Amino acid sequence: TGNTQRVSGKAVKLIVCSEVARYEQPVHEGAIAKLIKERVKSFLRYKIIYESTPQDENCKITALYLETDRRTYQVPCSKCGHYQELRFFTHKEGPYQGKGGIAGLQDAKGNWCAPDEAEARAFYLCEQGCRIDNEHKPAMVDRGVWVPEGCTVTKQGKLTGKPLKSGRKRGYPLGS
């Protein structure tokens, strides 16, 4: 939606708001999110979906995500079974420093490889240090689990722990 007239005055059970980080808010209209919540108040069961490409850490979609249970999609290592969020870059610090991301993109001196060489050398490095090659990734992704912040996943794929926030507002970051 994005047009406040299209949102105003209609009772609906499902609202999908696309590219909310780009919404412009006329001062006299009130917050679009407030108008949207007015549209679903007639229903006991409703769903509001906010979607957008984040512009920066202060944009509307980031603020909405921070209000949720902040789920991440975690996949099991094909070698050791450790569940982890797939990352592009390895961890810079902490217990998984240098692990949990794509490795093999740099030579022994730390120089970035040429694209053809990087494609041939690259592999995923599990947070536990296991080397994961491309042929193992589809099965890992198929066994993935959405994990709320505050929880972990056992090697059997079961959630453990207590979410830091209620699951009433669920947040899912999706990369493209």
Disulfide bonds with the S-S distance in Angstrom:
none
